[in-house]
Amino acid sequence: MAFTLPPLPYGIGDLAPHMTEETLQFHHGKHHATYVNNLNNLVKGTQFEGKSLEDIIVGAHGVNQAIFNNAAQHFNHSFFWKSLKPGGGGVPQGAIARAIERDFGGYTQFRQKFIQAATTHFGSGWAFLVSKADGKLDVESHHDASTPFLNKTTPLLCLDVWEHAYYIQYRNNRAGFVNTFFDSLANWDFANQNYADVQAKL
Ligand code: MN3
């Protein structure tokens, strides 16, 4: 079964003005689509053909860089679209809010730590809110196509800080893009759902 580009979980214009339709046309319709096409072409006739995305990411890491990059980018982007929602952002509610309070000392401290990871990241990469094996939350910064699977942590929410994620709209203002994510885009319902799944498996 070939991998397919997942549709956005909202209309392409629904995140505007915080993330414009043009940004999504390129980021989802071209960048993410290319990772999916490359992945399907690269795995053909290899030991990875027919494997799950998770198995390909773990199996190709350190073995086949091109397959790893495209598989991990397909996973990260699919997760990223769900980390956004129209009318999102603001202070989280529910279990994730209590866990953030417990593990970071409060939302303000968490937000500061995440923004630090996202804005000081040199070059292309990702910022993730994750749950560690013991159930504690942490912030991880990942280079290029790297992904929390490699740390054996579980992603709860992520932000793409590759230039292609913001340059059409925010130009060089990565900090502006990251703050907009927290103010207007972050999907805390998705993070709460992921956190509940992790807690159920502990
Ligand atoms: Mn991207």
Boltz pocket constraint, residues with backbone or C-beta under 6 A from the ligand:
constraints:
  - pocket:
      binder: B
      contacts: [[A, 27], [A, 31], [A, 77], [A, 160], [A, 162], [A, 164], [A, 165]]
      max_distance: 6.0
